Amino acid sequence: MIGERLKKIRKEKKIKQEELAAVLGVTNATISLYETNKNFPSDKIKIGIARYFNLSLDYLMGVIDEPVPYYREERFIMLPEDFTADERKYIEDSIAFVKYRKSQ
């Protein structure tokens, strides 16, 4: 999955394999191997790709299908999976209230 996404993104941005290779500190052949899924980038290289293209690792690796920026203003709160819709709504309302109070 990462190979297909990498190739697609690179072509959309009109970046040559040579350019990306120079940024990541690898060879052109290495980029080609990544794009054809014959070799897989290390975690360090994956992070470099995500930062360079400003895309989340989740998108790059095929966990999600909607492109999400690597750099985001929002922060996440991980809620327990067993929270009900009402409990999640209560948390959202509480956050909205705190934001409102801060703006006053």
N, CA, C and O atoms as CSV, one atom per row, in Angstrom:
chain,resi,resn,atom,element,x,y,z
A,1,MET,N,N,0.824,-1.203,0.000
A,1,MET,CA,C,0.000,0.000,0.000
A,1,MET,C,C,0.861,1.256,0.000
A,1,MET,O,O,0.569,2.209,-0.723
A,2,ILE,N,N,1.912,1.265,0.801
A,2,ILE,CA,C,2.725,2.478,0.898
A,2,ILE,C,C,3.355,2.828,-0.447
A,2,ILE,O,O,3.493,4.005,-0.780
A,3,GLY,N,N,3.733,1.829,-1.210
A,3,GLY,CA,C,4.338,2.076,-2.516
A,3,GLY,C,C,3.398,2.788,-3.469
A,3,GLY,O,O,3.789,3.747,-4.135
A,4,GLU,N,N,2.163,2.323,-3.536
A,4,GLU,CA,C,1.180,2.937,-4.420
A,4,GLU,C,C,0.894,4.372,-3.998
A,4,GLU,O,O,0.813,5.273,-4.834
A,5,ARG,N,N,0.744,4.574,-2.691
A,5,ARG,CA,C,0.463,5.927,-2.194
A,5,ARG,C,C,1.640,6.857,-2.465
A,5,ARG,O,O,1.450,7.997,-2.890
A,6,LEU,N,N,2.846,6.375,-2.223
A,6,LEU,CA,C,4.030,7.195,-2.440
A,6,LEU,C,C,4.127,7.626,-3.900
A,6,LEU,O,O,4.359,8.800,-4.191
A,7,LYS,N,N,3.952,6.693,-4.801
A,7,LYS,CA,C,4.043,7.002,-6.235
A,7,LYS,C,C,2.966,8.001,-6.643
A,7,LYS,O,O,3.241,8.958,-7.366
A,8,LYS,N,N,1.752,7.777,-6.181
A,8,LYS,CA,C,0.629,8.663,-6.503
A,8,LYS,C,C,0.901,10.079,-6.011
A,8,LYS,O,O,0.742,11.044,-6.758
A,9,ILE,N,N,1.308,10.199,-4.763
A,9,ILE,CA,C,1.565,11.512,-4.167
A,9,ILE,C,C,2.710,12.215,-4.893
A,9,ILE,O,O,2.622,13.400,-5.218
A,10,ARG,N,N,3.774,11.476,-5.140
A,10,ARG,CA,C,4.946,12.055,-5.799
A,10,ARG,C,C,4.582,12.590,-7.174
A,10,ARG,O,O,5.002,13.683,-7.555
A,11,LYS,N,N,3.802,11.817,-7.915
A,11,LYS,CA,C,3.408,12.248,-9.264
A,11,LYS,C,C,2.453,13.441,-9.202
A,11,LYS,O,O,2.558,14.361,-10.013
A,12,GLU,N,N,1.527,13.430,-8.245
A,12,GLU,CA,C,0.596,14.562,-8.089
A,12,GLU,C,C,1.352,15.857,-7.806
A,12,GLU,O,O,0.974,16.924,-8.290
A,13,LYS,N,N,2.410,15.755,-7.027
A,13,LYS,CA,C,3.201,16.933,-6.647
A,13,LYS,C,C,4.279,17.258,-7.683
A,13,LYS,O,O,5.023,18.229,-7.542
A,14,LYS,N,N,4.348,16.423,-8.731
A,14,LYS,CA,C,5.333,16.602,-9.804
A,14,LYS,C,C,6.768,16.617,-9.265
A,14,LYS,O,O,7.591,17.451,-9.643
A,15,ILE,N,N,7.030,15.677,-8.381
A,15,ILE,CA,C,8.359,15.503,-7.797
A,15,ILE,C,C,9.008,14.297,-8.472
A,15,ILE,O,O,8.400,13.230,-8.549
A,16,LYS,N,N,10.221,14.457,-8.953
A,16,LYS,CA,C,10.942,13.342,-9.564
A,16,LYS,C,C,11.503,12.430,-8.477
A,16,LYS,O,O,11.759,12.856,-7.350
A,17,GLN,N,N,11.683,11.183,-8.841
A,17,GLN,CA,C,12.276,10.235,-7.899
A,17,GLN,C,C,13.620,10.741,-7.391
A,17,GLN,O,O,13.945,10.582,-6.215
A,18,GLU,N,N,14.399,11.350,-8.279
A,18,GLU,CA,C,15.714,11.867,-7.901
A,18,GLU,C,C,15.607,12.937,-6.827
A,18,GLU,O,O,16.408,12.973,-5.893
A,19,GLU,N,N,14.610,13.813,-6.963
A,19,GLU,CA,C,14.414,14.885,-5.989
A,19,GLU,C,C,14.048,14.313,-4.623
A,19,GLU,O,O,14.608,14.706,-3.600
A,20,LEU,N,N,13.105,13.384,-4.625
A,20,LEU,CA,C,12.673,12.784,-3.365
A,20,LEU,C,C,13.813,11.999,-2.730
A,20,LEU,O,O,14.002,12.045,-1.515
A,21,ALA,N,N,14.560,11.290,-3.539
A,21,ALA,CA,C,15.695,10.522,-3.034
A,21,ALA,C,C,16.699,11.445,-2.337
A,21,ALA,O,O,17.206,11.116,-1.265
A,22,ALA,N,N,16.984,12.598,-2.947
A,22,ALA,CA,C,17.934,13.554,-2.361
A,22,ALA,C,C,17.424,14.071,-1.020
A,22,ALA,O,O,18.197,14.204,-0.071
A,23,VAL,N,N,16.134,14.362,-0.939
A,23,VAL,CA,C,15.544,14.860,0.308
A,23,VAL,C,C,15.647,13.809,1.414
A,23,VAL,O,O,15.954,14.130,2.563
A,24,LEU,N,N,15.388,12.556,1.055
A,24,LEU,CA,C,15.352,11.478,2.049
A,24,LEU,C,C,16.721,10.860,2.316
A,24,LEU,O,O,16.884,10.091,3.264
A,25,GLY,N,N,17.711,11.199,1.477
A,25,GLY,CA,C,19.049,10.647,1.663
A,25,GLY,C,C,19.168,9.194,1.243
A,25,GLY,O,O,19.904,8.413,1.846
A,26,VAL,N,N,18.425,8.842,0.191
A,26,VAL,CA,C,18.490,7.485,-0.369
A,26,VAL,C,C,18.759,7.607,-1.864
A,26,VAL,O,O,18.846,8.714,-2.395
A,27,THR,N,N,18.887,6.483,-2.531
A,27,THR,CA,C,19.140,6.507,-3.975
A,27,THR,C,C,17.833,6.515,-4.759
A,27,THR,O,O,16.767,6.203,-4.227
A,28,ASN,N,N,17.942,6.879,-6.040
A,28,ASN,CA,C,16.768,6.836,-6.929
A,28,ASN,C,C,16.215,5.414,-7.000
A,28,ASN,O,O,15.002,5.204,-7.005
A,29,ALA,N,N,17.121,4.450,-7.055
A,29,ALA,CA,C,16.704,3.043,-7.125
A,29,ALA,C,C,15.898,2.652,-5.891
A,29,ALA,O,O,14.951,1.872,-5.983
A,30,THR,N,N,16.275,3.193,-4.745
A,30,THR,CA,C,15.550,2.884,-3.505
A,30,THR,C,C,14.119,3.391,-3.586
A,30,THR,O,O,13.184,2.693,-3.193
A,31,ILE,N,N,13.948,4.609,-4.097
A,31,ILE,CA,C,12.588,5.154,-4.259
A,31,ILE,C,C,11.786,4.256,-5.194
A,31,ILE,O,O,10.618,3.969,-4.933
A,32,SER,N,N,12.409,3.813,-6.277
A,32,SER,CA,C,11.737,2.916,-7.220
A,32,SER,C,C,11.323,1.620,-6.532
A,32,SER,O,O,10.218,1.124,-6.750
A,33,LEU,N,N,12.195,1.077,-5.714
A,33,LEU,CA,C,11.873,-0.158,-4.986
A,33,LEU,C,C,10.715,0.062,-4.013
A,33,LEU,O,O,9.858,-0.808,-3.862
A,34,TYR,N,N,10.686,1.229,-3.347
A,34,TYR,CA,C,9.558,1.543,-2.454
A,34,TYR,C,C,8.254,1.585,-3.246
A,34,TYR,O,O,7.246,1.009,-2.836
A,35,GLU,N,N,8.290,2.273,-4.382
A,35,GLU,CA,C,7.069,2.482,-5.165
A,35,GLU,C,C,6.536,1.201,-5.789
A,35,GLU,O,O,5.349,1.112,-6.100
A,36,THR,N,N,7.386,0.227,-5.974
A,36,THR,CA,C,6.944,-1.051,-6.541
A,36,THR,C,C,6.769,-2.117,-5.457
A,36,THR,O,O,6.563,-3.293,-5.757
A,37,ASN,N,N,6.852,-1.693,-4.203
A,37,ASN,CA,C,6.698,-2.586,-3.043
A,37,ASN,C,C,7.694,-3.744,-3.044
A,37,ASN,O,O,7.404,-4.820,-2.521
A,38,LYS,N,N,8.861,-3.519,-3.631
A,38,LYS,CA,C,9.917,-4.523,-3.599
A,38,LYS,C,C,10.834,-4.314,-2.402
A,38,LYS,O,O,11.638,-5.182,-2.060
A,39,ASN,N,N,10.704,-3.172,-1.782
A,39,ASN,CA,C,11.427,-2.848,-0.558
A,39,ASN,C,C,10.539,-1.891,0.223
A,39,ASN,O,O,9.723,-1.179,-0.362
A,40,PHE,N,N,10.693,-1.873,1.517
A,40,PHE,CA,C,9.840,-1.028,2.339
A,40,PHE,C,C,10.686,-0.066,3.155
A,40,PHE,O,O,11.711,-0.452,3.717
A,41,PRO,N,N,10.254,1.195,3.219
A,41,PRO,CA,C,11.038,2.190,3.938
A,41,PRO,C,C,11.060,1.929,5.441
A,41,PRO,O,O,10.114,1.388,6.014
A,42,SER,N,N,12.161,2.328,6.058
A,42,SER,CA,C,12.263,2.252,7.510
A,42,SER,C,C,11.284,3.261,8.112
A,42,SER,O,O,10.742,4.114,7.408
A,43,ASP,N,N,11.069,3.153,9.403
A,43,ASP,CA,C,10.184,4.109,10.065
A,43,ASP,C,C,10.703,5.535,9.902
A,43,ASP,O,O,9.919,6.463,9.703
A,44,LYS,N,N,12.015,5.712,9.984
A,44,LYS,CA,C,12.611,7.039,9.824
A,44,LYS,C,C,12.292,7.612,8.440
A,44,LYS,O,O,11.966,8.792,8.316
A,45,ILE,N,N,12.384,6.788,7.417
A,45,ILE,CA,C,12.088,7.229,6.047
A,45,ILE,C,C,10.594,7.502,5.891
A,45,ILE,O,O,10.206,8.471,5.238
A,46,LYS,N,N,9.761,6.663,6.480
A,46,LYS,CA,C,8.307,6.898,6.420
A,46,LYS,C,C,7.970,8.261,7.014
A,46,LYS,O,O,7.172,9.010,6.452
A,47,ILE,N,N,8.575,8.574,8.143
A,47,ILE,CA,C,8.334,9.876,8.781
A,47,ILE,C,C,8.832,10.995,7.873
A,47,ILE,O,O,8.173,12.026,7.741
A,48,GLY,N,N,9.981,10.800,7.251
A,48,GLY,CA,C,10.500,11.796,6.315
A,48,GLY,C,C,9.552,12.035,5.150
A,48,GLY,O,O,9.329,13.177,4.750
A,49,ILE,N,N,8.999,10.966,4.610
A,49,ILE,CA,C,8.040,11.079,3.505
A,49,ILE,C,C,6.799,11.827,3.974
A,49,ILE,O,O,6.324,12.738,3.296
A,50,ALA,N,N,6.277,11.443,5.129
A,50,ALA,CA,C,5.072,12.082,5.673
A,50,ALA,C,C,5.299,13.575,5.887
A,50,ALA,O,O,4.451,14.393,5.533
A,51,ARG,N,N,6.429,13.923,6.459
A,51,ARG,CA,C,6.736,15.344,6.695
A,51,ARG,C,C,6.906,16.099,5.375
A,51,ARG,O,O,6.379,17.199,5.209
A,52,TYR,N,N,7.638,15.503,4.449
A,52,TYR,CA,C,7.909,16.164,3.173
A,52,TYR,C,C,6.622,16.481,2.420
A,52,TYR,O,O,6.460,17.579,1.888
A,53,PHE,N,N,5.718,15.523,2.379
A,53,PHE,CA,C,4.469,15.712,1.649
A,53,PHE,C,C,3.337,16.240,2.537
A,53,PHE,O,O,2.227,16.463,2.054
A,54,ASN,N,N,3.609,16.439,3.827
A,54,ASN,CA,C,2.610,16.892,4.799
A,54,ASN,C,C,1.362,16.004,4.770
A,54,ASN,O,O,0.235,16.481,4.637
A,55,LEU,N,N,1.605,14.700,4.899
A,55,LEU,CA,C,0.527,13.707,4.938
A,55,LEU,C,C,0.721,12.817,6.152
A,55,LEU,O,O,1.850,12.491,6.517
A,56,SER,N,N,-0.366,12.430,6.768
A,56,SER,CA,C,-0.272,11.577,7.949
A,56,SER,C,C,0.304,10.212,7.590
A,56,SER,O,O,0.161,9.731,6.465
A,57,LEU,N,N,0.950,9.608,8.563
A,57,LEU,CA,C,1.449,8.245,8.379
A,57,LEU,C,C,0.297,7.272,8.165
A,57,LEU,O,O,0.429,6.309,7.410
A,58,ASP,N,N,-0.825,7.518,8.821
A,58,ASP,CA,C,-1.997,6.656,8.629
A,58,ASP,C,C,-2.425,6.624,7.163
A,58,ASP,O,O,-2.735,5.562,6.623
A,59,TYR,N,N,-2.440,7.779,6.532
A,59,TYR,CA,C,-2.812,7.823,5.119
A,59,TYR,C,C,-1.743,7.157,4.261
A,59,TYR,O,O,-2.044,6.336,3.395
A,60,LEU,N,N,-0.513,7.517,4.513
A,60,LEU,CA,C,0.597,6.986,3.725
A,60,LEU,C,C,0.636,5.462,3.756
A,60,LEU,O,O,0.949,4.824,2.751
A,61,MET,N,N,0.319,4.881,4.907
A,61,MET,CA,C,0.407,3.434,5.066
A,61,MET,C,C,-0.898,2.710,4.754
A,61,MET,O,O,-0.968,1.486,4.867
A,62,GLY,N,N,-1.936,3.456,4.362
A,62,GLY,CA,C,-3.180,2.830,3.953
A,62,GLY,C,C,-4.135,2.495,5.082
A,62,GLY,O,O,-5.088,1.741,4.888
A,63,VAL,N,N,-3.886,3.052,6.265
A,63,VAL,CA,C,-4.798,2.811,7.393
A,63,VAL,C,C,-6.095,3.579,7.180
A,63,VAL,O,O,-7.179,3.085,7.491
A,64,ILE,N,N,-5.973,4.796,6.645
A,64,ILE,CA,C,-7.148,5.610,6.318
A,64,ILE,C,C,-7.066,5.976,4.840
A,64,ILE,O,O,-5.982,5.987,4.257
A,65,ASP,N,N,-8.207,6.274,4.241
A,65,ASP,CA,C,-8.234,6.583,2.816
A,65,ASP,C,C,-8.318,8.069,2.512
A,65,ASP,O,O,-8.090,8.485,1.376
A,66,GLU,N,N,-8.640,8.863,3.505
A,66,GLU,CA,C,-8.745,10.309,3.310
A,66,GLU,C,C,-7.429,10.963,3.710
A,66,GLU,O,O,-6.983,10.800,4.846
A,67,PRO,N,N,-6.792,11.707,2.789
A,67,PRO,CA,C,-5.534,12.362,3.145
A,67,PRO,C,C,-5.720,13.344,4.306
A,67,PRO,O,O,-6.622,14.181,4.298
A,68,VAL,N,N,-4.858,13.217,5.284
A,68,VAL,CA,C,-4.875,14.081,6.456
A,68,VAL,C,C,-3.476,14.680,6.580
A,68,VAL,O,O,-2.485,13.970,6.404
A,69,PRO,N,N,-3.381,15.971,6.879
A,69,PRO,CA,C,-2.054,16.577,7.004
A,69,PRO,C,C,-1.239,15.996,8.151
A,69,PRO,O,O,-1.786,15.592,9.178
A,70,TYR,N,N,0.064,15.960,7.964
A,70,TYR,CA,C,0.991,15.535,9.023
A,70,TYR,C,C,0.998,16.577,10.130
A,70,TYR,O,O,0.940,16.250,11.315
A,71,TYR,N,N,1.070,17.843,9.719
A,71,TYR,CA,C,1.078,18.956,10.678
A,71,TYR,C,C,-0.344,19.453,10.829
A,71,TYR,O,O,-0.967,19.886,9.860
A,72,ARG,N,N,-0.854,19.389,12.049
A,72,ARG,CA,C,-2.228,19.812,12.305
A,72,ARG,C,C,-2.293,20.648,13.566
A,72,ARG,O,O,-1.494,20.486,14.488
A,73,GLU,N,N,-3.250,21.532,13.583
A,73,GLU,CA,C,-3.480,22.349,14.773
A,73,GLU,C,C,-4.250,21.580,15.841
A,73,GLU,O,O,-4.051,21.787,17.038
A,74,GLU,N,N,-5.122,20.701,15.394
A,74,GLU,CA,C,-5.962,19.972,16.337
A,74,GLU,C,C,-5.138,18.975,17.140
A,74,GLU,O,O,-4.094,18.499,16.693
A,75,ARG,N,N,-5.618,18.683,18.299
A,75,ARG,CA,C,-5.035,17.645,19.136
A,75,ARG,C,C,-6.121,16.596,19.372
A,75,ARG,O,O,-7.310,16.882,19.238
A,76,PHE,N,N,-5.710,15.406,19.716
A,76,PHE,CA,C,-6.646,14.315,19.867
A,76,PHE,C,C,-6.734,13.873,21.319
A,76,PHE,O,O,-5.764,13.950,22.072
A,77,ILE,N,N,-7.899,13.418,21.685
A,77,ILE,CA,C,-8.120,12.791,22.983
A,77,ILE,C,C,-8.617,11.385,22.696
A,77,ILE,O,O,-9.626,11.203,22.015
A,78,MET,N,N,-7.919,10.406,23.207
A,78,MET,CA,C,-8.334,9.025,23.002
A,78,MET,C,C,-9.335,8.656,24.104
A,78,MET,O,O,-8.999,8.641,25.288
A,79,LEU,N,N,-10.550,8.364,23.691
A,79,LEU,CA,C,-11.591,7.968,24.630
A,79,LEU,C,C,-11.713,6.450,24.631
A,79,LEU,O,O,-11.438,5.798,23.624
A,80,PRO,N,N,-12.120,5.900,25.749
A,80,PRO,CA,C,-12.327,4.448,25.776
A,80,PRO,C,C,-13.336,4.023,24.706
A,80,PRO,O,O,-14.308,4.730,24.440
A,81,GLU,N,N,-13.095,2.884,24.109
A,81,GLU,CA,C,-13.965,2.393,23.038
A,81,GLU,C,C,-15.392,2.140,23.511
A,81,GLU,O,O,-16.337,2.217,22.726
A,82,ASP,N,N,-15.538,1.839,24.789
A,82,ASP,CA,C,-16.868,1.508,25.279
A,82,ASP,C,C,-17.686,2.736,25.703
A,82,ASP,O,O,-18.775,2.588,26.257
A,83,PHE,N,N,-17.172,3.945,25.448
A,83,PHE,CA,C,-17.955,5.145,25.738
A,83,PHE,C,C,-19.182,5.157,24.833
A,83,PHE,O,O,-19.095,4.855,23.643
A,84,THR,N,N,-20.304,5.502,25.403
A,84,THR,CA,C,-21.534,5.606,24.617
A,84,THR,C,C,-21.539,6.929,23.856
A,84,THR,O,O,-20.703,7.800,24.096
A,85,ALA,N,N,-22.479,7.063,22.949
A,85,ALA,CA,C,-22.627,8.313,22.200
A,85,ALA,C,C,-22.910,9.471,23.155
A,85,ALA,O,O,-22.402,10.576,22.963
A,86,ASP,N,N,-23.711,9.218,24.172
A,86,ASP,CA,C,-24.014,10.260,25.151
A,86,ASP,C,C,-22.767,10.680,25.929
A,86,ASP,O,O,-22.574,11.865,26.200
A,87,GLU,N,N,-21.933,9.725,26.284
A,87,GLU,CA,C,-20.700,10.052,27.011
A,87,GLU,C,C,-19.738,10.847,26.133
A,87,GLU,O,O,-19.088,11.782,26.601
A,88,ARG,N,N,-19.653,10.476,24.880
A,88,ARG,CA,C,-18.797,11.227,23.949
A,88,ARG,C,C,-19.321,12.654,23.767
A,88,ARG,O,O,-18.543,13.607,23.734
A,89,LYS,N,N,-20.628,12.789,23.651
A,89,LYS,CA,C,-21.245,14.109,23.500
A,89,LYS,C,C,-20.966,14.957,24.735
A,89,LYS,O,O,-20.695,16.151,24.610
A,90,TYR,N,N,-21.027,14.370,25.906
A,90,TYR,CA,C,-20.753,15.088,27.148
A,90,TYR,C,C,-19.317,15.633,27.131
A,90,TYR,O,O,-19.086,16.779,27.516
A,91,ILE,N,N,-18.368,14.824,26.692
A,91,ILE,CA,C,-16.969,15.258,26.605
A,91,ILE,C,C,-16.843,16.409,25.611
A,91,ILE,O,O,-16.185,17.409,25.900
A,92,GLU,N,N,-17.464,16.277,24.449
A,92,GLU,CA,C,-17.415,17.334,23.438
A,92,GLU,C,C,-18.011,18.636,23.971
A,92,GLU,O,O,-17.455,19.713,23.756
A,93,ASP,N,N,-19.133,18.533,24.660
A,93,ASP,CA,C,-19.766,19.720,25.242
A,93,ASP,C,C,-18.876,20.351,26.308
A,93,ASP,O,O,-18.784,21.575,26.405
A,94,SER,N,N,-18.233,19.522,27.096
A,94,SER,CA,C,-17.332,20.032,28.137
A,94,SER,C,C,-16.161,20.790,27.519
A,94,SER,O,O,-15.771,21.846,28.018
A,95,ILE,N,N,-15.607,20.262,26.450
A,95,ILE,CA,C,-14.496,20.927,25.765
A,95,ILE,C,C,-14.964,22.260,25.189
A,95,ILE,O,O,-14.266,23.267,25.306
A,96,ALA,N,N,-16.127,22.269,24.577
A,96,ALA,CA,C,-16.672,23.507,24.020
A,96,ALA,C,C,-16.869,24.544,25.117
A,96,ALA,O,O,-16.605,25.728,24.907
A,97,PHE,N,N,-17.327,24.113,26.274
A,97,PHE,CA,C,-17.539,25.025,27.392
A,97,PHE,C,C,-16.212,25.616,27.871
A,97,PHE,O,O,-16.124,26.819,28.114
A,98,VAL,N,N,-15.195,24.790,28.005
A,98,VAL,CA,C,-13.877,25.276,28.440
A,98,VAL,C,C,-13.326,26.273,27.411
A,98,VAL,O,O,-12.776,27.306,27.795
A,99,LYS,N,N,-13.462,25.985,26.133
A,99,LYS,CA,C,-13.000,26.907,25.097
A,99,LYS,C,C,-13.742,28.234,25.193
A,99,LYS,O,O,-13.140,29.299,25.054
A,100,TYR,N,N,-15.045,28.169,25.431
A,100,TYR,CA,C,-15.851,29.373,25.567
A,100,TYR,C,C,-15.363,30.201,26.752
A,100,TYR,O,O,-15.195,31.415,26.638
A,101,ARG,N,N,-15.139,29.555,27.874
A,101,ARG,CA,C,-14.690,30.284,29.081
A,101,ARG,C,C,-13.327,30.920,28.858
A,101,ARG,O,O,-13.073,32.020,29.349
A,102,LYS,N,N,-12.451,30.252,28.132
A,102,LYS,CA,C,-11.129,30.814,27.862
A,102,LYS,C,C,-11.209,32.063,26.994
A,102,LYS,O,O,-10.370,32.958,27.098
A,103,SER,N,N,-12.221,32.117,26.140
A,103,SER,CA,C,-12.357,33.258,25.229
A,103,SER,C,C,-12.978,34.471,25.907
A,103,SER,O,O,-12.971,35.560,25.334
A,104,GLN,N,N,-13.503,34.312,27.087
A,104,GLN,CA,C,-14.159,35.419,27.798
A,104,GLN,C,C,-13.173,36.271,28.568
A,104,GLN,O,O,-13.569,37.239,29.217
